[in-house]
Structure formats: structure tokens, C-alpha cells
Amino acid sequence: MPLDDAQQQAIRDAVQAFYRRAGPHYGVDPAPPAVRFDLRGRAAGQWRVLRGEEALRFNAHLFAMDWGRQFPDTVAHEVAHSIVYRRFGLGRDRRRPHGPEWREVMQWLGFEPRVTHDSDLRGVPVRRTRRYAYRCGCQVYALGARRHRSAQSGERIYYCRRCGQTLVYAPEADLPEDAA
């Protein structure tokens, strides 16, 4: 893992401090959720609720490559999502992810409410998605896993933009070069 123990602890400490400050101010539970360093791809951080359990995930590679730009801003960004969720929930009163409530929490924590980071992403490991070959009368298409599942389950039918024929799964076909 590219983050050393001290950096991981600094992130955990920042998470704890943000919840201790913001929880009472916004009238929400100040106990932080699980903190993980397993996020991959181009996102620096992620706040998620899965089966009612919150988690904060951070991209160790991005933090290690650009610590000064990611810490503590990205940590505050994800904590702010959690504070808004804890205050308003995910039901009928759901708020926009980077709406005025989130911006207000970011400003209250002392950070500029930026939605994206501006780190150089060269060298960041990218997760490749599997591609599936589909054929029509004139060419072979590469569909991603989600579209493949939709096509196989009958949920969706995909058509060629050129000839209009239905795309048919063709596992023996070679994928187009730009899809590999």
C-alpha cells in the first residue's frame, strides 16, 4: 500500500476530528464510520451507504502521489457527504450530492466546496472493465459488463447504429482494437 501507517493514521484522525466538530453542530451522531483505503481509479475519496452501513473510502495511490492536494480537503469532502446524509437521510428529503447543504458543511468545516480534485492522474492504476463482443451485419461492438448483463437478461436490446440490426452476443469474435 502506498500510504504509510502515519499517513493512514492522519486520515483517520482527521475523520475523527471532523465528526467531533460537525456532529454536535449539525445535531447528528459524531461517531465516524469505517475508514478504508481500498478505493481505486480516478476518485480520491468516496462516501457510501451499503445495507445501512456508512463507509469512507480513500484512494491510497492518489493520496500518496499528491498528499498536499488530497489531505485534508478530500477527507472533509467525504465527511461532509456523511453529515448531510445523517441530517437529511436518503428518503423523500434527499439532497443533491454537492448541493447547498453539502457546500454549507464544507464551508463550516473551513474548506472550499470543490467537487473534483486537480491532481495529475498519470501513474494511477486504472481498473480495466471486461468487454464482451457483440456482432451485427456490419461490425463487432465491445459492450461493457453492465450492458452485457442487460442484453443477456433480456432487459435491453441493442442495435447497430450503422445497419440497424440487433446486436447478438458473439463470444468467438475478436473485440475491436480500441476496446481492449
N, CA, C and O of each residue as an XYZ file, in Angstrom:
720
protein
N       0.847     -1.184      0.000
C       0.000      0.000      0.000
C       0.888      1.241      0.000
O       1.835      1.327      0.781
N       0.588      2.194     -0.865
C       1.457      3.359     -0.980
C       1.405      4.330      0.197
O       2.336      5.118      0.363
N       0.379      4.306      1.003
C       0.334      5.183      2.174
C       0.985      4.485      3.344
O       0.712      3.314      3.608
N       1.853      5.207      4.052
C       2.461      4.593      5.227
C       1.488      4.674      6.405
O       0.443      5.320      6.324
N       1.852      4.010      7.491
C       0.965      3.948      8.655
C       0.658      5.331      9.217
O      -0.466      5.583      9.651
N       1.638      6.229      9.215
C       1.438      7.578      9.755
C       0.423      8.352      8.911
O      -0.406      9.079      9.459
N       0.479      8.204      7.597
C      -0.475      8.899      6.731
C      -1.886      8.327      6.905
O      -2.860      9.078      6.961
N      -1.992      7.007      6.991
C      -3.304      6.405      7.227
C      -3.877      6.888      8.553
O      -5.065      7.195      8.651
N      -3.024      6.954      9.573
C      -3.489      7.425     10.874
C      -3.887      8.895     10.818
O      -4.853      9.295     11.467
N      -3.160      9.703     10.056
C      -3.512     11.118      9.905
C      -4.901     11.265      9.291
O      -5.674     12.132      9.700
N      -5.217     10.425      8.315
C      -6.547     10.459      7.707
C      -7.602     10.049      8.726
O      -8.632     10.710      8.856
N      -7.352      8.967      9.444
C      -8.316      8.531     10.475
C      -8.517      9.607     11.544
O      -9.641      9.849     11.984
N      -7.412     10.254     11.962
C      -7.507     11.319     12.965
C      -8.311     12.503     12.447
O      -9.110     13.087     13.179
N      -8.097     12.856     11.171
C      -8.856     13.967     10.580
C     -10.341     13.628     10.507
O     -11.188     14.471     10.801
N     -10.655     12.396     10.115
C     -12.048     11.958     10.075
C     -12.671     12.119     11.462
O     -13.749     12.695     11.607
N     -11.984     11.606     12.465
C     -12.475     11.689     13.850
C     -12.696     13.144     14.259
O     -13.728     13.473     14.844
N     -11.738     14.011     13.957
C     -11.833     15.417     14.356
C     -12.999     16.121     13.651
O     -13.716     16.904     14.273
N     -13.189     15.844     12.357
C     -14.293     16.478     11.632
C     -15.643     16.051     12.201
O     -16.541     16.881     12.341
N     -15.796     14.775     12.529
C     -17.061     14.307     13.100
C     -17.275     14.882     14.500
O     -18.396     15.245     14.854
N     -16.212     14.965     15.293
C     -16.351     15.542     16.644
C     -16.812     16.995     16.572
O     -17.618     17.430     17.396
N     -16.307     17.751     15.592
C     -16.698     19.153     15.444
C     -18.081     19.300     14.829
O     -18.918     20.041     15.342
N     -18.320     18.594     13.728
C     -19.550     18.810     12.968
C     -20.766     18.103     13.567
O     -21.884     18.608     13.465
N     -20.559     16.947     14.187
C     -21.688     16.193     14.738
C     -22.564     17.022     15.653
O     -23.756     17.162     15.382
N     -22.018     17.584     16.738
C     -22.844     18.395     17.634
C     -23.427     19.642     16.961
O     -24.570     20.014     17.227
N     -22.653     20.276     16.101
C     -23.124     21.490     15.434
C     -24.352     21.218     14.572
O     -25.283     22.023     14.544
N     -24.356     20.083     13.868
C     -25.465     19.748     12.980
C     -26.478     18.799     13.624
O     -27.444     18.395     12.977
N     -26.269     18.448     14.872
C     -27.211     17.592     15.575
C     -27.250     16.167     15.058
O     -28.314     15.551     14.998
N     -26.079     15.635     14.681
C     -26.013     14.267     14.174
C     -25.008     13.470     15.002
O     -24.211     14.038     15.749
N     -25.057     12.168     14.860
C     -24.150     11.269     15.570
C     -22.700     11.582     15.186
O     -22.362     11.542     14.003
N     -21.842     11.891     16.158
C     -20.455     12.221     15.844
C     -19.529     11.013     15.681
O     -18.336     11.180     15.429
N     -20.064      9.804     15.823
C     -19.221      8.612     15.685
C     -18.895      8.395     14.204
O     -19.809      8.295     13.386
N     -17.615      8.320     13.849
C     -17.262      8.141     12.433
C     -17.550      6.721     11.952
O     -17.541      5.776     12.741
N     -17.806      6.582     10.653
C     -17.991      5.245     10.082
C     -16.635      4.589      9.833
O     -15.589      5.147     10.162
N     -16.675      3.411      9.256
C     -15.444      2.700      8.893
C     -14.657      3.520      7.871
O     -15.238      4.150      6.987
N     -13.341      3.504      8.001
C     -12.449      4.178      7.064
C     -11.628      3.097      6.371
O     -10.958      2.292      7.017
N     -11.696      3.098      5.024
C     -10.954      2.096      4.264
C     -10.077      2.795      3.229
O     -10.353      3.924      2.827
N      -9.035      2.120      2.813
C      -8.090      2.649      1.827
C      -8.054      1.752      0.594
O      -6.984      1.429      0.078
N      -9.239      1.353      0.130
C      -9.344      0.389     -0.964
C      -9.946      0.965     -2.242
O     -10.230      0.217     -3.178
N     -10.142      2.271     -2.295
C     -10.733      2.881     -3.477
C      -9.715      2.906     -4.612
O      -8.542      3.206     -4.390
N     -10.154      2.596     -5.807
C      -9.272      2.585     -6.974
C      -9.822      3.504     -8.034
O     -10.934      4.019     -7.913
N      -9.038      3.709     -9.075
C      -9.492      4.524    -10.189
C      -9.114      5.980    -10.026
O      -8.061      6.301     -9.476
N      -9.983      6.868    -10.510
C      -9.675      8.283    -10.588
C     -10.240      9.099     -9.434
O      -9.877     10.264     -9.275
N     -11.102      8.526     -8.642
C     -11.694      9.239     -7.498
C     -10.742      9.182     -6.311
O     -10.149      8.140     -6.032
N     -10.599     10.304     -5.615
C      -9.719     10.364     -4.448
C     -10.407      9.841     -3.198
O      -9.763      9.281     -2.311
N     -11.721     10.029     -3.134
C     -12.458      9.585     -1.964
C     -13.876      9.233     -2.340
O     -14.362      9.582     -3.415
N     -14.537      8.527     -1.423
C     -15.914      8.118     -1.669
C     -16.607      7.903     -0.339
O     -16.054      7.263      0.556
N     -17.805      8.429     -0.205
C     -18.661      8.141      0.943
C     -19.786      7.268      0.414
O     -20.387      7.591     -0.611
N     -20.076      6.177      1.089
C     -21.109      5.252      0.651
C     -21.920      4.732      1.820
O     -21.437      4.639      2.948
N     -23.182      4.391      1.516
C     -24.041      3.675      2.449
C     -24.417      2.383      1.751
O     -25.029      2.398      0.683
N     -24.050      1.271      2.354
C     -24.377     -0.033      1.793
C     -25.065     -0.853      2.873
O     -24.499     -1.105      3.937
N     -26.291     -1.265      2.583
C     -27.101     -2.012      3.554
C     -27.166     -1.292      4.899
O     -27.067     -1.916      5.955
N     -27.334      0.034      4.844
C     -27.492      0.828      6.055
C     -26.210      1.165      6.783
O     -26.250      1.858      7.800
N     -25.066      0.694      6.291
C     -23.779      0.961      6.926
C     -22.987      1.971      6.115
O     -22.765      1.790      4.917
N     -22.564      3.036      6.781
C     -21.741      4.046      6.121
C     -20.284      3.600      6.075
O     -19.824      2.842      6.929
N     -19.567      4.084      5.063
C     -18.128      3.854      4.972
C     -17.498      5.021      4.223
O     -18.088      5.574      3.295
N     -16.305      5.380      4.637
C     -15.485      6.351      3.921
C     -14.352      5.571      3.281
O     -13.625      4.844      3.957
N     -14.207      5.730      1.958
C     -13.157      5.022      1.227
C     -12.230      6.050      0.607
O     -12.674      7.071      0.083
N     -10.946      5.771      0.673
C      -9.957      6.682      0.113
C      -9.031      5.935     -0.827
O      -8.737      4.755     -0.637
N      -8.575      6.657     -1.856
C      -7.685      6.105     -2.861
C      -6.247      6.323     -2.390
O      -5.708      7.423     -2.505
N      -5.645      5.286     -1.870
C      -4.297      5.378     -1.311
C      -3.282      5.843     -2.346
O      -2.356      6.582     -2.013
N      -3.443      5.420     -3.595
C      -2.498      5.807     -4.647
C      -2.547      7.317     -4.909
O      -1.509      7.971     -5.014
N      -3.769      7.860     -5.012
C      -3.885      9.302     -5.247
C      -3.368     10.112     -4.062
O      -2.693     11.125     -4.246
N      -3.681      9.669     -2.857
C      -3.182     10.374     -1.673
C      -1.661     10.338     -1.630
O      -1.023     11.348     -1.332
N      -1.081      9.191     -1.923
C       0.377      9.062     -1.871
C       1.045      9.910     -2.944
O       2.104     10.491     -2.707
N       0.437      9.984     -4.116
C       1.015     10.750     -5.221
C       0.923     12.257     -4.998
O       1.794     13.006     -5.440
N      -0.129     12.700     -4.313
C      -0.376     14.136     -4.195
C      -0.941     14.463     -2.811
O      -2.019     15.044     -2.683
N      -0.199     14.082     -1.798
C      -0.657     14.230     -0.406
C      -1.111     15.658     -0.118
O      -2.165     15.850      0.488
N      -0.358     16.644     -0.529
C      -0.663     18.042     -0.212
C      -1.979     18.536     -0.779
O      -2.628     19.396     -0.184
N      -2.376     18.005     -1.913
C      -3.659     18.413     -2.503
C      -4.825     17.581     -1.993
O      -5.967     18.041     -2.016
N      -4.558     16.377     -1.538
C      -5.648     15.497     -1.105
C      -5.957     15.619      0.390
O      -7.113     15.516      0.802
N      -4.941     15.833      1.176
C      -5.137     15.865      2.629
C      -5.070     17.292      3.119
O      -4.130     18.006      2.771
N      -6.016     17.735      3.906
C      -7.230     17.079      4.407
C      -8.491     17.374      3.604
O      -9.579     16.960      4.005
N      -8.373     18.081      2.476
C      -9.556     18.506      1.717
C     -10.470     17.354      1.321
O     -11.683     17.432      1.518
N      -9.903     16.289      0.766
C     -10.715     15.156      0.326
C     -11.397     14.489      1.517
O     -12.531     14.024      1.405
N     -10.718     14.441      2.637
C     -11.309     13.856      3.846
C     -12.528     14.676      4.264
O     -13.587     14.114      4.547
N     -12.384     16.004      4.304
C     -13.510     16.878      4.666
C     -14.659     16.722      3.665
O     -15.826     16.705      4.055
N     -14.326     16.608      2.380
C     -15.325     16.446      1.326
C     -16.221     15.231      1.619
O     -17.447     15.325      1.560
N     -15.595     14.098      1.933
C     -16.365     12.872      2.170
C     -17.125     12.922      3.489
O     -18.249     12.428      3.575
N     -16.525     13.511      4.508
C     -17.224     13.657      5.790
C     -18.464     14.540      5.605
O     -19.509     14.272      6.198
N     -18.350     15.585      4.789
C     -19.488     16.476      4.545
C     -20.652     15.710      3.925
O     -21.806     15.967      4.268
N     -20.371     14.766      3.011
C     -21.445     13.934      2.457
C     -22.145     13.174      3.580
O     -23.373     13.090      3.606
N     -21.383     12.635      4.483
C     -21.941     11.855      5.582
C     -22.793     12.726      6.506
O     -23.871     12.315      6.934
N     -22.307     13.921      6.806
C     -23.057     14.825      7.693
C     -24.406     15.165      7.064
O     -25.428     15.151      7.750
N     -24.419     15.470      5.771
C     -25.679     15.782      5.078
C     -26.599     14.571      5.115
O     -27.794     14.711      5.375
N     -26.057     13.382      4.856
C     -26.861     12.160      4.920
C     -27.446     11.958      6.317
O     -28.634     11.672      6.464
N     -26.611     12.108      7.332
C     -27.080     11.898      8.695
C     -28.135     12.932      9.097
O     -29.007     12.651      9.919
N     -28.050     14.096      8.526
C     -29.004     15.153      8.861
C     -30.308     15.022      8.088
O     -31.376     15.283      8.641
N     -30.246     14.623      6.817
C     -31.430     14.610      5.960
C     -31.843     13.226      5.478
O     -32.978     13.057      5.032
N     -30.968     12.235      5.550
C     -31.301     10.885      5.118
C     -31.320     10.731      3.618
O     -30.944     11.645      2.884
N     -31.763      9.562      3.159
C     -31.822      9.254      1.734
C     -33.248      9.141      1.228
O     -33.461      8.781      0.070
N     -34.215      9.436      2.054
C     -35.614      9.267      1.660
C     -36.143     10.406      0.819
O     -35.458     10.916     -0.067
N     -37.361     10.796      1.105
C     -38.057     11.827      0.351
C     -37.330     13.172      0.388
O     -37.380     13.929     -0.582
N     -36.663     13.470      1.486
C     -35.965     14.743      1.652
C     -34.511     14.690      1.202
O     -33.698     15.514      1.620
N     -34.187     13.735      0.362
C     -32.804     13.559     -0.095
C     -32.272     14.836     -0.744
O     -32.991     15.518     -1.474
N     -31.040     15.141     -0.476
C     -30.392     16.331     -1.018
C     -29.453     15.966     -2.154
O     -28.983     14.832     -2.246
N     -29.182     16.947     -3.030
C     -28.224     16.733     -4.116
C     -26.840     16.496     -3.514
O     -26.494     17.113     -2.506
N     -26.032     15.595     -4.128
C     -24.733     15.247     -3.537
C     -23.832     16.445     -3.257
O     -23.169     16.478     -2.220
N     -23.791     17.429     -4.155
C     -22.949     18.609     -3.947
C     -23.805     19.867     -3.926
O     -23.411     20.925     -4.416
N     -24.985     19.715     -3.343
C     -25.936     20.818     -3.271
C     -25.588     21.817     -2.176
O     -24.510     21.747     -1.586
N     -26.496     22.742     -1.905
C     -26.218     23.808     -0.937
C     -25.934     23.308      0.475
O     -25.145     23.915      1.199
N     -26.568     22.211      0.871
C     -26.319     21.678      2.229
C     -24.883     21.174      2.345
O     -24.201     21.441      3.334
N     -24.433     20.444      1.329
C     -23.062     19.936      1.332
C     -22.070     21.090      1.306
O     -21.084     21.082      2.043
N     -22.329     22.087      0.454
C     -21.432     23.252      0.371
C     -21.352     23.980      1.704
O     -20.285     24.440      2.111
N     -22.489     24.079      2.376
C     -22.517     24.769      3.664
C     -21.683     24.020      4.712
O     -20.973     24.643      5.502
N     -21.769     22.679      4.716
C     -20.964     21.886      5.659
C     -19.479     22.062      5.344
O     -18.669     22.248      6.253
N     -19.124     22.005      4.079
C     -17.713     22.198      3.699
C     -17.198     23.551      4.186
O     -16.110     23.634      4.755
N     -17.967     24.595      3.966
C     -17.539     25.929      4.393
C     -17.465     26.011      5.913
O     -16.556     26.638      6.458
N     -18.405     25.388      6.593
C     -18.378     25.403      8.055
C     -17.131     24.679      8.586
O     -16.554     25.079      9.597
N     -16.733     23.627      7.901
C     -15.510     22.910      8.289
C     -14.240     23.686      7.916
O     -13.143     23.340      8.356
N     -14.398     24.738      7.103
C     -13.263     25.574      6.748
C     -12.615     25.245      5.413
O     -11.443     25.557      5.201
N     -13.366     24.615      4.506
C     -12.819     24.197      3.220
C     -13.626     24.765      2.074
O     -14.828     25.006      2.192
N     -12.942     24.974      0.962
C     -13.621     25.388     -0.253
C     -14.438     24.206     -0.765
O     -13.912     23.098     -0.870
N     -15.705     24.420     -1.083
C     -16.552     23.303     -1.534
C     -16.300     22.927     -2.990
O     -17.131     23.189     -3.861
N     -15.153     22.315     -3.246
C     -14.807     21.853     -4.591
C     -15.314     20.438     -4.798
O     -15.266     19.603     -3.895
N     -15.800     20.186     -6.001
C     -16.388     18.882     -6.316
C     -15.340     17.896     -6.802
O     -15.426     16.709     -6.488
N     -14.351     18.360     -7.563
C     -13.346     17.459     -8.110
C     -11.950     17.893     -7.685
O     -11.729     19.042     -7.304
N     -11.023     16.963     -7.758
C      -9.633     17.285     -7.465
C      -8.921     17.596     -8.775
O      -9.416     17.289     -9.859
N      -7.749     18.211     -8.650
C      -6.997     18.558     -9.856
C      -5.620     17.911     -9.857
O      -4.660     18.476    -10.382
N      -5.530     16.743     -9.275
C      -4.261     16.015     -9.236
C      -3.940     15.423    -10.600
O      -4.839     15.091    -11.372
N      -2.661     15.295    -10.885
C      -2.198     14.638    -12.101
C      -2.454     13.140    -11.934
O      -1.966     12.530    -10.982
N      -3.200     12.557    -12.835
C      -3.609     11.151    -12.695
C      -2.713     10.171    -13.439
O      -2.986      8.971    -13.454
N      -1.640     10.674    -14.059
C      -0.717      9.745    -14.718
C      -0.066      8.858    -13.663
O       0.381      9.342    -12.623
N      -0.017      7.587    -13.933
C       0.594      6.651    -13.000
C      -0.381      6.025    -12.018
O      -0.006      5.117    -11.276
N      -1.632      6.492    -11.999
C      -2.636      5.914    -11.110
C      -3.124      4.614    -11.722
O      -3.523      4.599    -12.887
N      -3.102      3.523    -10.969
C      -3.599      2.259    -11.515
C      -5.064      2.393    -11.925
O      -5.891      2.860    -11.143
N      -5.376      1.988    -13.136
C      -6.739      2.080    -13.646
C      -7.312      0.682    -13.733
O      -6.667     -0.242    -14.228
N      -8.517      0.543    -13.251
C      -9.194     -0.746    -13.295
C      -9.812     -0.926    -14.678
O     -10.618     -0.106    -15.119
N      -9.442     -1.971    -15.335
C      -9.977     -2.272    -16.664
C     -11.252     -3.085    -16.514
O     -11.316     -4.041    -15.741
N     -12.258     -2.686    -17.266
C     -13.502     -3.438    -17.223
C     -13.496     -4.470    -18.342
O     -12.918     -4.253    -19.408
N     -14.127     -5.557    -18.088
C     -14.196     -6.620    -19.090
C     -15.121     -6.193    -20.213
O     -16.128     -5.525    -19.977
N     -14.787     -6.572    -21.415
C     -15.585     -6.264    -22.601
C     -16.086     -7.555    -23.231
O     -15.416     -8.587    -23.192
N     -17.287     -7.475    -23.816
C     -17.919     -8.621    -24.440
C     -18.221     -8.280    -25.897
O     -18.732     -7.203    -26.202
N     -17.896     -9.216    -26.793
C     -18.089     -8.991    -28.221
C     -19.546     -9.228    -28.613
O     -20.150    -10.239    -28.254
N     -20.091     -8.268    -29.358
C     -21.431     -8.368    -29.933
C     -21.320     -8.038    -31.412
O     -20.582     -7.134    -31.802
N     -22.064     -8.783    -32.237
C     -21.952     -8.653    -33.676
C     -23.317     -8.265    -34.268
O     -24.378     -8.620    -33.754
N     -23.226     -7.519    -35.376
C     -24.394     -7.231    -36.206
C     -24.015     -7.632    -37.631
O     -23.104     -8.440    -37.814
N     -24.686     -7.093    -38.633
C     -24.374     -7.440    -40.008
C     -23.132     -6.759    -40.558
O     -22.614     -7.173    -41.595
N     -22.643     -5.721    -39.886
C     -21.543     -4.966    -40.483
C     -20.304     -4.809    -39.599
O     -19.247     -4.433    -40.106
N     -20.399     -5.082    -38.304
C     -19.227     -4.885    -37.450
C     -19.362     -5.604    -36.113
O     -20.388     -6.218    -35.823
N     -18.298     -5.516    -35.296
C     -18.286     -6.090    -33.944
C     -18.188     -4.933    -32.953
O     -17.373     -4.025    -33.114
N     -19.025     -4.984    -31.940
C     -19.028     -3.984    -30.873
C     -18.468     -4.596    -29.596
O     -18.522     -5.812    -29.411
N     -17.940     -3.769    -28.729
C     -17.474     -4.207    -27.418
C     -18.399     -3.588    -26.376
O     -18.399     -2.372    -26.185
N     -19.185     -4.424    -25.703
C     -20.069     -3.932    -24.656
C     -19.441     -4.213    -23.299
O     -18.789     -5.238    -23.102
N     -19.643     -3.297    -22.378
C     -19.156     -3.480    -21.020
C     -20.021     -4.470    -20.260
O     -21.034     -4.948    -20.770
N     -19.613     -4.771    -19.044
C     -20.284     -5.807    -18.246
C     -21.746     -5.466    -17.969
O     -22.605     -6.346    -18.029
N     -22.038     -4.212    -17.668
C     -23.424     -3.835    -17.347
C     -24.333     -4.031    -18.558
O     -25.410     -4.614    -18.435
N     -23.910     -3.553    -19.719
C     -24.737     -3.724    -20.919
C     -24.835     -5.191    -21.316
O     -25.883     -5.639    -21.782
N     -23.761     -5.935    -21.138
C     -23.789     -7.374    -21.429
C     -24.847     -8.062    -20.564
O     -25.649     -8.851    -21.065
N     -24.844     -7.760    -19.264
C     -25.852     -8.366    -18.363
C     -27.268     -7.977    -18.794
O     -28.169     -8.816    -18.798
N     -27.461     -6.710    -19.155
C     -28.787     -6.260    -19.584
C     -29.231     -6.980    -20.850
O     -30.393     -7.366    -20.981
N     -28.311     -7.156    -21.768
C     -28.647     -7.849    -23.013
C     -28.946     -9.326    -22.747
O     -29.912     -9.863    -23.288
N     -28.148     -9.974    -21.937
C     -28.323    -11.401    -21.666
C     -29.600    -11.687    -20.884
O     -30.222    -12.733    -21.068
N     -29.989    -10.767    -20.021
C     -31.202    -10.980    -19.227
C     -32.469    -10.632    -20.003
O     -33.577    -10.912    -19.545
N     -32.306    -10.016    -21.188
C     -33.463     -9.607    -21.975
C     -34.027     -8.263    -21.548
O     -35.050     -7.817    -22.067
N     -33.363     -7.625    -20.608
C     -33.822     -6.323    -20.122
C     -33.704     -5.250    -21.207
O     -34.526     -4.336    -21.278
N     -32.675     -5.369    -22.049
C     -32.437     -4.393    -23.121
C     -32.067     -5.100    -24.415
O     -31.543     -6.214    -24.419
N     -32.353     -4.420    -25.498
C     -31.935     -4.874    -26.819
C     -31.109     -3.740    -27.410
O     -31.535     -2.585    -27.406
N     -29.933     -4.072    -27.916
C     -29.049     -3.069    -28.507
C     -29.013     -3.255    -30.016
O     -29.033     -4.376    -30.525
N     -28.958     -2.115    -30.725
C     -28.978     -2.116    -32.175
C     -27.734     -1.420    -32.716
O     -27.176     -0.527    -32.078
N     -27.313     -1.845    -33.898
C     -26.196     -1.206    -34.583
C     -26.643      0.164    -35.083
O     -27.733      0.305    -35.635
N     -25.816      1.142    -34.891
C     -26.137      2.491    -35.364
C     -25.977      2.613    -36.881
O     -26.563      3.495    -37.507
N     -25.185      1.729    -37.453
C     -24.922      1.817    -38.886
C     -25.963      1.044    -39.699
O     -26.582      1.602    -40.605
N     -26.158     -0.239    -39.375
C     -27.052     -1.064    -40.199
C     -28.421     -1.296    -39.558
O     -29.347     -1.752    -40.228
N     -28.557     -0.986    -38.259
C     -29.847     -1.114    -37.593
C     -30.187     -2.500    -37.087
O     -31.229     -2.679    -36.456
N     -29.332     -3.499    -37.345
C     -29.612     -4.861    -36.885
C     -29.420     -4.977    -35.370
O     -28.701     -4.191    -34.753
N     -30.078     -5.972    -34.799
C     -29.919     -6.271    -33.381
C     -28.524     -6.818    -33.125
O     -28.036     -7.657    -33.882
N     -27.885     -6.350    -32.071
C     -26.574     -6.873    -31.696
C     -26.758     -8.230    -31.021
O     -27.624     -8.402    -30.163
N     -25.931     -9.184    -31.424
C     -26.010    -10.552    -30.910
C     -24.674    -10.889    -30.260
O     -23.609    -10.595    -30.803
N     -24.753    -11.509    -29.092
C     -23.541    -11.902    -28.375
C     -22.715    -12.850    -29.233
O     -23.239    -13.838    -29.749
N     -21.429    -12.556    -29.390
C     -20.542    -13.345    -30.242
C     -19.227    -13.597    -29.508
O     -18.226    -12.944    -29.799
N     -19.217    -14.541    -28.555
C     -18.016    -14.750    -27.741
C     -16.793    -15.154    -28.554
O     -15.662    -14.968    -28.106
N     -17.011    -15.713    -29.760
C     -15.857    -16.140    -30.578
C     -15.258    -14.990    -31.368
O     -14.165    -15.128    -31.917
N     -15.942    -13.865    -31.439
C     -15.469    -12.724    -32.243
C     -14.321    -11.993    -31.547
O     -14.257    -11.927    -30.320
N     -13.423    -11.450    -32.360
C     -12.341    -10.623    -31.824
C     -12.902     -9.242    -31.537
O     -13.624     -8.665    -32.350
N     -12.555     -8.718    -30.352
C     -13.003     -7.372    -29.976
C     -12.313     -6.323    -30.831
O     -11.177     -6.523    -31.264
N     -12.989     -5.204    -31.079
C     -12.344     -4.105    -31.793
C     -11.087     -3.661    -31.023
O     -11.048     -3.738    -29.795
N     -10.076     -3.203    -31.747
C      -8.788     -2.860    -31.112
C      -8.901     -1.770    -30.070
O      -8.175     -1.797    -29.077
N      -9.797     -0.807    -30.269
C      -9.908      0.285    -29.304
C     -10.652     -0.119    -28.039
O     -10.793      0.702    -27.133
N     -11.130     -1.353    -27.945
C     -11.885     -1.807    -26.787
C     -11.052     -2.629    -25.819
O     -11.529     -2.943    -24.728
N      -9.850     -2.981    -26.169
C      -9.057     -3.880    -25.329
C      -8.642     -3.253    -24.024
O      -7.970     -3.895    -23.217
